[in-house]
Amino acid sequence: MTDDKAMNLRGVHVFKGALDGAEQAQLVDRVRDIARAAPMFHPETRWGKRMSVKMTSAGQFGWVSDRRGYRYEPRHPSGVDWPPIPAEVLAIWERFGAKGMEGAPLRAPECCLVNYYGEGARMGLHQDRDEADFAQPVVSVSLGDAGLFRVGNIERGGKTESLWLESGDLLVLGGAARLVHHGVDRIRFGSSELLPDAGRINLTLRVVS
């Protein structure tokens, strides 16, 4: 794991190649553990449209979406508890999270959201604003196929910039960039050999309460 100087993309800290191959493979194993305890599912938007991304979570809370809206819940939609955040994932937060801070002490993450992007999946521009403490960063890890990450502005609209994120890359959204609009336009399906069936996994760590 390396925490060399980050690139700056509209205030977002980008650590290219932060995780080596062995660390990436270990995280994939931990994701499988999470998915066995809390199976992946396709959330729906509040307008009833199924998202192209599959997801699950670990930690005290998991992010869910349905016709009731976007929110965090203490249990998986099936009713089971979310599994604990793996130690390997917590170590990433402890090492990189403070790099997105502006004075406030770093708290322990309460949610690790796991997104899986299959062929054709994408994530529209959005803000991570369902959390209560915006002084805490969002730490994001990319595993598997490359994804075209787009960053906009805090206000909706205006110019955007894009960057291909590859397996092992890491982002920190914090400080003035904590509420920037961001998304994934597309993935290069099959561009990585990390996942046997291809696709992209994105882990995002957040403080919820």
N, C-alpha and C positions, 0 to 999 in steps of 0.2 A: 504494500500500500504506500502510495506516495502523496504527499501534500505540497508538492512544488507550487510555485507561484501560479495563481489562477489567471485565466483569461477573463476579461470583463465584457459581458454582453448586455448592454443597457442596465448595468448595475448587478446583473446576475453573475455570480462567481462560477466559472466553468473550469473544472479540473480534468483535463484530458488524460486518459490512461491512468486514472487514480488507482484502479484495482488490477492486479496482475491475473494471469490465467487461472492460477490455483485458487485465488480468492474469489474469482467469478464463479468457478465450478462449485466451490463450497456454498456460496450464496444460493445457487440454483438448487442444491440439495436442501437448504433451509426453506426455500420457497415451496418445494414439494412437501416438506413436513407441514407447513402452514396450510397448504391446499388439502392435505389429507384430513386435517382437523376441521377446517372451515372451507368447504369446496368453492371453487370459482363459480361465479354467476354473472349473467348479463344484466346490469341495472337498466331501468327505464327512466327516461326523463319525466319531469312532472307533466308533460304533454302526452305521455304514453308511448314515446318512441324508444325502441330498444337501442342501447348504446352498442357500438361495434366492438368496444373493448370489454373483455372479461375481467373481473376483479374479485379480490377477497382482502382480508386484513388480518393483522396481528396486533395485540396490545389491549389496553383497557377499552378502547373504542374502535369501531370500524366505520368507514364511510359507506353510506348506502344512498340510493336514489330510487324513488318510485313516484307515483302520482301525488304522494303527500309532500314531495319536495326533496331537496338535498339536505343531508344531515348526518350526524354521527350517532351510532347506536351502540349500546354495550353488548349486543349479541348479533350473531349472524342471522340473516333472514330465516334460516331453518330453526332458530331458537337456541342453537348451541353457543357456548362462550367462544370468543375469539381466543386463539392460542397466544401465549406470551411472545413478545418480540425476541427473536433469537439474539444470543450474545454477540455473534459476529456482526449483526446489523447495528446493535447498540454501540459497538466499538467505532463504527463509521460516524455515527452521530457525535460521539464524544470527541473524535479527532477533527471533524470538519465543521460541525455546527457553529462553533464560535466564530468562524470566519465570516459569517453573515450577520454578526451581532453588532450593535452600536450602543454598548454600555450596559445593557441589562444582563444579569447572570443567565447562563444557559440552563434550562430546565430539562428534565428527563422527557423523552418523547412518550406520547400516550397512544400513538397509532402508527403502524407501518402499513400503508396502503399498497397493495400489490396489484398492478395492472398488467394484463397480458394482451399484446397486440398481435393478432393473427394477420393473415394476408388480407390486405384491404382495410384494416382497422386504422382509425385516426382519432384524434381528440381535438375538438374545436377550441378556439381561443377562449380562455376563462381565467378567473381569479381564484386563488385558494383563500376564501374568506369565510368559511364556515367555522373557523377556529375563534376562540375568545381572546387570545393573546398574540397580537400581531408583532410584538417585540421579539417573539421567538421565530426562528427561521424555518423554512421547509428545505429538507435535504433530499435530493433525488439521485438515484443510482440507475444506470442503464445497463442491461444485460441482454446479450443476444444480438439480433439484427439491428442495423443502424436505423435511426429515426431522425427525420427532419424536424428539428425543434424550432418553433417560431416564438419570438418575444415581441410584444407590443409595448403598450404604455399603461399607466395606471388608469387613465380614462380610456374608455372604449373608443376605437378608431385611431386614425393617424398611421404613420409609417411603422413598419415592423422590420425586424431582421431575423435571419434564419441561420442555423448551424446544424450540420450533421453530427449527431451524437452516436458514438460507437460503444461497443461492449466494454465496460470498465470505466466509462466516463462518469463524472459526478458533478452535480449542480448544487449550489446553495442560493436560495432566494431569501434574502434577509435585508434588514435595514430599509433604505429607500426603495429597494426593488422587491420588497416582500409581497406587494399586491399588484405587480405587473401582470398584464394579461399574457398568457402563454399557452402553447398547445403543440401537438404533433401532427403535421400535415400528412405524412405518409411514412411507411417503413420500406427499406430495401429487403423484401422478403427473401430469405435464403442467403443473406450476405454474411452470416456468421455460422460457425459450426458448433457454437456453445450449446444450443438446444437441439436435440435430435430431430424434432419435427419443425424446426425453424420458428420464427416469430421473435418478438421483443418483450422482455419483462422490464417493468419500471417499478422500482420501490421508492416510495416517498414517505419520509418520516416527519411527523408533525406533533406539536403540543396542541391539544384540543381544548382544554378547560382554562 
